[in-house]
């Protein structure tokens, strides 16, 4: 999803708000007890990538 948004030449911003899981949801980047589900370095590399609109 992030790559698609970053590659769009008219996209200038977006927000992903679910950082942590809660009792009835499992879509967060971290578990209920705040442990990362993914490599934080990978998430950082994706989110610091230059967007198409910046070219």
Secondary structure, DSSP 8 states (H G I E B T S, - for coil): -HHHHHH-TT---------B-BTTB--SSB-TTS-BSS-HHHHHHHHTS--GGG-
